[in-house]
Amino acid sequence: MSDVAVTPAAVRRPDGVWARLRRRKLALFGMAIVVLMVGSAILAPWIAPYDPFEQHFEGLSLYGEPLPPGGDFLLGTDLLGRDLLSRLLYGARTSLIIGVVANGIALVIGTLIGLVAGFFRGWIGSVLMRFTDLMMAFPALLLAICLAAIFQPSLWIVAFVIAMVNWVQTARVIYTETTALTERDFIAAERTLGASTTRIVFRHILPHLIPMIVVWGTLGISTTVLLEATLSYLGVGVQPPTPSWGNIIFENQTYFQSAPWLVFFPGAAIVVLALAFNLVGDALRDVLDPTLRGSN
């Protein structure tokens, strides 16, 4: 029997993460929106047509009402005659800073608690997971409102408050995955060879958790942005005159019928940004999950 020659074309090399992402049109759409939003937030001081705090005398009608979109004010003005586009651009900075910082803190806390509980288990894992269950029993929004009412609301306090109510889901997921990993044969072999706890955790368990952490980090930003907007809308988030998408809606809600653009534009920005991060997070989950790679 003659050997069958295998040509290089017959051997298909596995695609990388970026190659698989490029085949997902919705993921590319989401990433484009995220890049556009982040770029607009970073460049806000240079691309905003006006100072977001400046009250324009010509920004109100003869009856003292906000101006509609058009003319010198592309998206119109608010109830104080301030340019809405400029406030939305600066509000994007506030929302994204809180989203990234709060989600980053929540990821660190959740990963640490889930990793320790899943690796050591026993009474340590029981105490940490019962504490996690206790935190999950409280409605996140109600707990965030209570914490925000205790502390003086500011940008960094709001980020801290949101992180304190958002780490529990990450902890649960990391705990489940860590528990499964500790039962794998390669972990048992490492323990048999006398490997230290530090080596097992940082060389073998944590690298397996990184894809999950990346996915939850991406998905968590949309949740964080929505929660920040909710807190600001309720008056316990970032306080005016500092612009955020939530407090822009809060400030202008009385003009909902006569000036609907004051609510529509910031509301649309919140929805679009949350949708974009969800699209990217879902795509990363499918791409990085080895059980789903065959369908990509």
Contacts in CASP RR format, 6 or more apart in sequence:
PFRMAT RR
TARGET T0000
AUTHOR 0000-0000-0000
METHOD contacts of the structure
MODEL  1
MSDVAVTPAAVRRPDGVWARLRRRKLALFGMAIVVLMVGSAILAPWIAPY
DPFEQHFEGLSLYGEPLPPGGDFLLGTDLLGRDLLSRLLYGARTSLIIGV
VANGIALVIGTLIGLVAGFFRGWIGSVLMRFTDLMMAFPALLLAICLAAI
FQPSLWIVAFVIAMVNWVQTARVIYTETTALTERDFIAAERTLGASTTRI
VFRHILPHLIPMIVVWGTLGISTTVLLEATLSYLGVGVQPPTPSWGNIIF
ENQTYFQSAPWLVFFPGAAIVVLALAFNLVGDALRDVLDPTLRGSN
15 296 0 8 1.000
17 287 0 8 1.000
17 288 0 8 1.000
20 287 0 8 1.000
20 293 0 8 1.000
20 296 0 8 1.000
21 27 0 8 1.000
21 28 0 8 1.000
21 31 0 8 1.000
21 283 0 8 1.000
21 284 0 8 1.000
21 287 0 8 1.000
22 28 0 8 1.000
23 296 0 8 1.000
24 283 0 8 1.000
24 286 0 8 1.000
24 287 0 8 1.000
24 296 0 8 1.000
26 279 0 8 1.000
26 283 0 8 1.000
27 279 0 8 1.000
27 280 0 8 1.000
27 282 0 8 1.000
27 283 0 8 1.000
27 284 0 8 1.000
29 276 0 8 1.000
29 279 0 8 1.000
30 275 0 8 1.000
30 276 0 8 1.000
30 277 0 8 1.000
30 279 0 8 1.000
30 280 0 8 1.000
31 276 0 8 1.000
31 280 0 8 1.000
33 272 0 8 1.000
33 273 0 8 1.000
33 275 0 8 1.000
33 276 0 8 1.000
34 273 0 8 1.000
34 276 0 8 1.000
34 277 0 8 1.000
34 280 0 8 1.000
37 92 0 8 1.000
37 96 0 8 1.000
37 269 0 8 1.000
37 272 0 8 1.000
37 273 0 8 1.000
37 276 0 8 1.000
38 96 0 8 1.000
40 47 0 8 1.000
40 89 0 8 1.000
40 92 0 8 1.000
41 89 0 8 1.000
41 91 0 8 1.000
41 92 0 8 1.000
41 93 0 8 1.000
41 96 0 8 1.000
42 93 0 8 1.000
44 86 0 8 1.000
44 89 0 8 1.000
44 90 0 8 1.000
44 91 0 8 1.000
44 92 0 8 1.000
44 93 0 8 1.000
47 89 0 8 1.000
48 83 0 8 1.000
48 85 0 8 1.000
48 86 0 8 1.000
48 89 0 8 1.000
48 90 0 8 1.000
49 74 0 8 1.000
49 83 0 8 1.000
49 85 0 8 1.000
49 86 0 8 1.000
50 56 0 8 1.000
50 82 0 8 1.000
50 83 0 8 1.000
50 86 0 8 1.000
51 86 0 8 1.000
52 82 0 8 1.000
52 83 0 8 1.000
52 86 0 8 1.000
52 87 0 8 1.000
52 89 0 8 1.000
52 90 0 8 1.000
52 91 0 8 1.000
52 243 0 8 1.000
53 82 0 8 1.000
53 241 0 8 1.000
54 82 0 8 1.000
54 83 0 8 1.000
55 80 0 8 1.000
55 81 0 8 1.000
55 82 0 8 1.000
56 73 0 8 1.000
56 77 0 8 1.000
56 81 0 8 1.000
56 82 0 8 1.000
56 83 0 8 1.000
58 72 0 8 1.000
59 66 0 8 1.000
59 67 0 8 1.000
59 73 0 8 1.000
59 77 0 8 1.000
59 81 0 8 1.000
60 66 0 8 1.000
60 67 0 8 1.000
60 77 0 8 1.000
60 81 0 8 1.000
61 67 0 8 1.000
65 255 0 8 1.000
65 258 0 8 1.000
65 259 0 8 1.000
66 76 0 8 1.000
66 77 0 8 1.000
66 78 0 8 1.000
66 79 0 8 1.000
66 81 0 8 1.000
66 252 0 8 1.000
66 255 0 8 1.000
66 259 0 8 1.000
66 262 0 8 1.000
67 73 0 8 1.000
67 76 0 8 1.000
67 77 0 8 1.000
67 81 0 8 1.000
68 76 0 8 1.000
68 259 0 8 1.000
68 261 0 8 1.000
69 75 0 8 1.000
69 76 0 8 1.000
69 261 0 8 1.000
70 76 0 8 1.000
73 83 0 8 1.000
73 84 0 8 1.000
73 85 0 8 1.000
74 85 0 8 1.000
75 83 0 8 1.000
75 84 0 8 1.000
75 85 0 8 1.000
75 88 0 8 1.000
75 261 0 8 1.000
75 265 0 8 1.000
76 83 0 8 1.000
76 84 0 8 1.000
76 85 0 8 1.000
76 261 0 8 1.000
77 83 0 8 1.000
77 84 0 8 1.000
78 84 0 8 1.000
78 87 0 8 1.000
78 248 0 8 1.000
78 251 0 8 1.000
78 252 0 8 1.000
78 262 0 8 1.000
79 251 0 8 1.000
79 252 0 8 1.000
79 254 0 8 1.000
79 255 0 8 1.000
79 259 0 8 1.000
79 262 0 8 1.000
84 248 0 8 1.000
84 261 0 8 1.000
84 262 0 8 1.000
84 265 0 8 1.000
87 243 0 8 1.000
87 248 0 8 1.000
88 243 0 8 1.000
88 245 0 8 1.000
88 248 0 8 1.000
88 265 0 8 1.000
88 266 0 8 1.000
88 269 0 8 1.000
90 243 0 8 1.000
91 243 0 8 1.000
91 244 0 8 1.000
91 245 0 8 1.000
91 248 0 8 1.000
92 245 0 8 1.000
92 269 0 8 1.000
92 273 0 8 1.000
94 155 0 8 1.000
94 238 0 8 1.000
94 242 0 8 1.000
94 243 0 8 1.000
94 244 0 8 1.000
94 245 0 8 1.000
95 225 0 8 1.000
95 228 0 8 1.000
95 229 0 8 1.000
95 244 0 8 1.000
95 245 0 8 1.000
95 246 0 8 1.000
95 270 0 8 1.000
95 273 0 8 1.000
96 225 0 8 1.000
97 155 0 8 1.000
97 159 0 8 1.000
98 155 0 8 1.000
98 158 0 8 1.000
98 159 0 8 1.000
98 162 0 8 1.000
98 224 0 8 1.000
98 225 0 8 1.000
98 228 0 8 1.000
98 238 0 8 1.000
98 244 0 8 1.000
99 159 0 8 1.000
99 162 0 8 1.000
99 221 0 8 1.000
99 224 0 8 1.000
99 225 0 8 1.000
99 228 0 8 1.000
100 221 0 8 1.000
101 156 0 8 1.000
101 159 0 8 1.000
101 163 0 8 1.000
102 158 0 8 1.000
102 159 0 8 1.000
102 160 0 8 1.000
102 162 0 8 1.000
102 163 0 8 1.000
102 166 0 8 1.000
102 224 0 8 1.000
102 228 0 8 1.000
103 163 0 8 1.000
103 166 0 8 1.000
103 217 0 8 1.000
103 220 0 8 1.000
103 221 0 8 1.000
103 223 0 8 1.000
103 224 0 8 1.000
104 163 0 8 1.000
104 217 0 8 1.000
105 159 0 8 1.000
105 160 0 8 1.000
105 163 0 8 1.000
105 167 0 8 1.000
106 162 0 8 1.000
106 163 0 8 1.000
106 166 0 8 1.000
106 167 0 8 1.000
106 170 0 8 1.000
106 220 0 8 1.000
106 224 0 8 1.000
107 167 0 8 1.000
107 170 0 8 1.000
107 213 0 8 1.000
107 216 0 8 1.000
107 217 0 8 1.000
109 163 0 8 1.000
109 167 0 8 1.000
109 170 0 8 1.000
109 171 0 8 1.000
110 167 0 8 1.000
110 168 0 8 1.000
110 170 0 8 1.000
110 171 0 8 1.000
110 174 0 8 1.000
111 170 0 8 1.000
111 171 0 8 1.000
111 174 0 8 1.000
111 209 0 8 1.000
111 213 0 8 1.000
113 128 0 8 1.000
113 131 0 8 1.000
113 132 0 8 1.000
113 167 0 8 1.000
113 171 0 8 1.000
113 174 0 8 1.000
113 175 0 8 1.000
114 128 0 8 1.000
114 132 0 8 1.000
114 170 0 8 1.000
114 171 0 8 1.000
114 172 0 8 1.000
114 174 0 8 1.000
114 175 0 8 1.000
114 178 0 8 1.000
115 174 0 8 1.000
115 175 0 8 1.000
115 178 0 8 1.000
115 201 0 8 1.000
115 205 0 8 1.000
115 206 0 8 1.000
115 209 0 8 1.000
116 124 0 8 1.000
116 125 0 8 1.000
116 128 0 8 1.000
117 124 0 8 1.000
117 125 0 8 1.000
117 128 0 8 1.000
117 129 0 8 1.000
117 132 0 8 1.000
117 171 0 8 1.000
117 175 0 8 1.000
117 178 0 8 1.000
118 125 0 8 1.000
118 174 0 8 1.000
118 175 0 8 1.000
118 178 0 8 1.000
118 179 0 8 1.000
118 182 0 8 1.000
119 178 0 8 1.000
119 182 0 8 1.000
119 197 0 8 1.000
119 200 0 8 1.000
119 201 0 8 1.000
119 205 0 8 1.000
121 179 0 8 1.000
121 182 0 8 1.000
125 175 0 8 1.000
128 171 0 8 1.000
129 175 0 8 1.000
132 168 0 8 1.000
132 171 0 8 1.000
132 172 0 8 1.000
132 175 0 8 1.000
135 143 0 8 1.000
135 165 0 8 1.000
135 167 0 8 1.000
135 168 0 8 1.000
136 168 0 8 1.000
136 169 0 8 1.000
136 172 0 8 1.000
138 165 0 8 1.000
140 165 0 8 1.000
140 166 0 8 1.000
140 227 0 8 1.000
141 227 0 8 1.000
141 230 0 8 1.000
143 164 0 8 1.000
143 165 0 8 1.000
144 161 0 8 1.000
144 162 0 8 1.000
144 164 0 8 1.000
144 165 0 8 1.000
144 227 0 8 1.000
144 231 0 8 1.000
145 231 0 8 1.000
145 234 0 8 1.000
145 236 0 8 1.000
147 161 0 8 1.000
147 164 0 8 1.000
147 165 0 8 1.000
148 157 0 8 1.000
148 158 0 8 1.000
148 161 0 8 1.000
148 231 0 8 1.000
148 236 0 8 1.000
148 237 0 8 1.000
149 236 0 8 1.000
151 157 0 8 1.000
151 160 0 8 1.000
151 161 0 8 1.000
153 231 0 8 1.000
153 235 0 8 1.000
153 236 0 8 1.000
153 237 0 8 1.000
153 238 0 8 1.000
153 239 0 8 1.000
154 238 0 8 1.000
154 239 0 8 1.000
155 238 0 8 1.000
155 242 0 8 1.000
158 228 0 8 1.000
158 231 0 8 1.000
158 232 0 8 1.000
158 237 0 8 1.000
158 238 0 8 1.000
161 231 0 8 1.000
162 224 0 8 1.000
162 227 0 8 1.000
162 228 0 8 1.000
162 231 0 8 1.000
165 227 0 8 1.000
166 220 0 8 1.000
166 223 0 8 1.000
166 224 0 8 1.000
166 227 0 8 1.000
169 216 0 8 1.000
170 213 0 8 1.000
170 216 0 8 1.000
170 217 0 8 1.000
173 212 0 8 1.000
173 216 0 8 1.000
174 209 0 8 1.000
174 212 0 8 1.000
174 213 0 8 1.000
177 208 0 8 1.000
177 209 0 8 1.000
177 212 0 8 1.000
178 205 0 8 1.000
178 209 0 8 1.000
181 187 0 8 1.000
181 204 0 8 1.000
181 205 0 8 1.000
181 208 0 8 1.000
181 209 0 8 1.000
182 205 0 8 1.000
186 204 0 8 1.000
187 200 0 8 1.000
187 204 0 8 1.000
187 205 0 8 1.000
190 199 0 8 1.000
190 200 0 8 1.000
190 204 0 8 1.000
191 200 0 8 1.000
211 284 0 8 1.000
211 288 0 8 1.000
211 289 0 8 1.000
212 288 0 8 1.000
214 284 0 8 1.000
214 288 0 8 1.000
215 281 0 8 1.000
215 284 0 8 1.000
215 285 0 8 1.000
215 288 0 8 1.000
218 277 0 8 1.000
218 280 0 8 1.000
218 281 0 8 1.000
218 284 0 8 1.000
219 277 0 8 1.000
219 278 0 8 1.000
219 281 0 8 1.000
219 282 0 8 1.000
219 285 0 8 1.000
220 277 0 8 1.000
221 277 0 8 1.000
222 273 0 8 1.000
222 274 0 8 1.000
222 275 0 8 1.000
222 276 0 8 1.000
222 277 0 8 1.000
222 278 0 8 1.000
223 274 0 8 1.000
225 270 0 8 1.000
225 273 0 8 1.000
225 274 0 8 1.000
225 277 0 8 1.000
226 270 0 8 1.000
226 274 0 8 1.000
228 237 0 8 1.000
228 238 0 8 1.000
228 244 0 8 1.000
228 246 0 8 1.000
229 244 0 8 1.000
229 245 0 8 1.000
229 246 0 8 1.000
229 249 0 8 1.000
229 267 0 8 1.000
229 270 0 8 1.000
230 246 0 8 1.000
231 237 0 8 1.000
232 238 0 8 1.000
232 244 0 8 1.000
232 245 0 8 1.000
232 246 0 8 1.000
232 247 0 8 1.000
232 249 0 8 1.000
232 250 0 8 1.000
233 246 0 8 1.000
233 247 0 8 1.000
233 249 0 8 1.000
233 250 0 8 1.000
234 250 0 8 1.000
235 247 0 8 1.000
235 250 0 8 1.000
237 244 0 8 1.000
237 247 0 8 1.000
238 244 0 8 1.000
238 246 0 8 1.000
238 247 0 8 1.000
239 247 0 8 1.000
240 247 0 8 1.000
240 251 0 8 1.000
245 266 0 8 1.000
245 267 0 8 1.000
245 269 0 8 1.000
245 270 0 8 1.000
246 266 0 8 1.000
246 267 0 8 1.000
246 270 0 8 1.000
248 262 0 8 1.000
248 266 0 8 1.000
249 262 0 8 1.000
249 263 0 8 1.000
249 266 0 8 1.000
249 267 0 8 1.000
252 259 0 8 1.000
252 262 0 8 1.000
252 263 0 8 1.000
253 263 0 8 1.000
255 262 0 8 1.000
255 263 0 8 1.000
256 262 0 8 1.000
256 263 0 8 1.000
285 292 0 8 1.000
286 292 0 8 1.000
286 295 0 8 1.000
286 296 0 8 1.000
287 293 0 8 1.000
287 296 0 8 1.000
END
